[in-house]
Amino acid sequence: MAYITGTSGADSLTGVGGDTVEGGLGDDTISGGAYSAESVSPMAVRYNLGDGADTLLTSPILGGKLNQVVGYSGYYDIQFGSGIAAADLLMGESSIGFKQASGSISGGVIHSIAFADGLVLDEVGVRLLRDFGAVSPGPDHFLDMGAATSTSAPHTVDMGRGNDTVWGTGQADTLRGGAGHDVLQGKAGDDELSGYLGDDLMAGGQGDDVIYANYGADTVLVDRGDTGVQGDLIEANDLTVVRLGAGLSKSDMTLGFAPADVPALQNGGNDGDRFQISFNGGADKIRFYARGVGPASTATLQFANGESVLLSSLKAQALALPVPGLSLTGTSRADVLNGGYGNDTLQGLAGKDVLAGGQGNDLLVGGKGGDTYLVAASGGHDTIVENESAWLATDVLQFIDSSSQQLWFQRTGNDLKVSVIGTRDDVTVQGWFSSSNARVEKIMAADGKTLQASKVQGLINAMAGFAPPAEGVTTLPSDTSATVLKAVATSWA
């Protein structure tokens, strides 16, 4: 990081993100700093009273195979010297002037403004100063086109067209932007913020906020300590940018699932749309609904130190995480226990139970009574634990979607492994060769055929010298060994 100073003349100064440039006297032209989907790297520009009319340059950054615009240079943190306060500024859409002094700053994209008295305005503060000439409203006020209304109760504010700035109360407010480029600040309370059309800037403040950043190129600000017990929920799209404050670092980030989202994941599976990032041992957490974030998205999570990560990358990583499993326990009666999309544990206890693990790698424990274990397509790697000693109890392993010619039998240690050929699905019956009590009495296939436990060893012997068909081949091919074909034909009835 360099400190670049100009002369008393009209200088042309160039820096990069992290540098500080002080043009000095004269009408200077300054360029530097950059922002894109991959990174945020503003450059600091120091301006003192009497420095002249400075111009900050902005230009597109081209990249990629198609030489497309991938970002912009000209991203600046303004640092004012002594004698310049927020009340002295005349803010335009792309310029800063002074009420009682000559000079100006024009152009560029302003990331923040810092004053010598210690006041620092983030993007919300800059927009407030530009739109209303005030750094912030008083306590418990919300603003609608400049009109202030005092309130201590929750409010619903619906904005129309135009570029509006709205500050919520300390309660659970609902703030909805309109067709313009709006600024929505929830403050404390569990707020709901919706930017709608336009490129909006939203900050939930403290509490468990729900922020809909799914229209336009919206920016969401989250600071350390903002999120409540459940965490903020952000619904993002391909253009969403989430900027994190100091104390929320990439190196401390943990990816996982929010407890509130687990039931939906267990019932609907993990498509990567729901995930949570947490910091500081889980004290700060943000939940994402990212159904609108595609693989080519530029939606970005940006950190205070300039690091960033694409939301599409986080979504892909979340897709690889196992869905938290269910743990279900039956009663002494005949229960039906259905697992979900995770790695479930189902325990039937006594009674004639039906245990269906669903997707995931499930543990199915039947207990006393004649139990039925249901295995469907895409069922994963399931394990059955049987310990039934009753003479008349009949336990059944039933394959709902697989025919008798799709099942391949192997001995692995003292366990029986039944694989569905052409897939990655299999079922292990634990301890099959250790005790007859650990076996199921029947194995049923989708084509209506049944295999008795006494016939299993014959299939294992016939298949032991051969490899199962390759993945994708879902029936025994015509060149299968005659020994295997005969064993299959005579064992299943």
C-alpha angles and dihedrals in degrees: 000000000000134000108221121192131188133209132249089273135074102292133187108215129182128190140157135237111303094026124117118221124194111186097188122195120353134048102297133189114216131186133177145090123084143209132191141144088283104046149004116218115162122186121223118237117194117207127184131188111284096019094130136231106327124189123209114205126221125189136163121260113224124206148136128067092298094046090239127167105272098168146329136262117218105072112149145187107204117214115192121202126226118304095039118100133174090256090059095061130100105203121203130176091269105005144062120211134172129243097213104022141052124248134068146202118227136177130015130085113280114222097175143341122221125192131204091246090065099260113138122189118205121199092285091052092047091053092048092050091048096047102036108014090240131103094220139345122252122270118297096007129127122201127219114177090331099310114123123209121187115226141153096189129085113275138198112213120187114190126206129205121324135059103298133183118206129182118192130214131251088271133078100288132180112217120183124184125209136214096311136075099279136188114215121185116181099188114191123348133058098295135182116217125186120180096187114179121007133040101294135189115216135179120177097196120201120350137047100306131184112214122187106203094163102114122071126338098318126181121210122196120207123179130191110277094023098107122080133209096301097033131235117299116217122187105203139190136194093287102041119127119195113194118197126206129229115299094038102095133177092231090058096046120119123193120213145107131296115238089234090060098046097088091053091047092050092050099038105026130238112294091163093253095111122054141133134220120202137188139190096029092313096307090118119041139164125198120207132204099194103172088126094053111096129192092262093046123135092205107135143194106214126196128211093247093057098262118128143177131202115248088223088062092051089047091053091049091050089052088060093053118099115249110245109259133235123245110207128174125191131210136239088279131076103287133185111214118188122191125205137217096304136075097284134191115212121183118185100186112189124349135055097298133183113216119190114177097189117197122348133049102303135189112217117191113183105186123187120352133043103302132190121216114202120204121187133185115290088021095144123213108331128185124207122203113195128177105163117149099168111119098223099038114111119199118197133200105201125191107204099190104023126084125218090260091058097059122094121193127212138164114229110182106305093335132094115228120197113189128192103229117234091025140070093243123115142155125218119202102205118227095002091148095040099062138002087226089066093060133091112232096220139027115200127196132205092252090065097256124132131211119203118218090244090062096053096086092056091056092047091052093049095048098040095090096049139064118238117252117280122272111280094032101106101180133044106276122234093255093058114132114275088229091060094043092050092048092051092047095049100038100053118066 
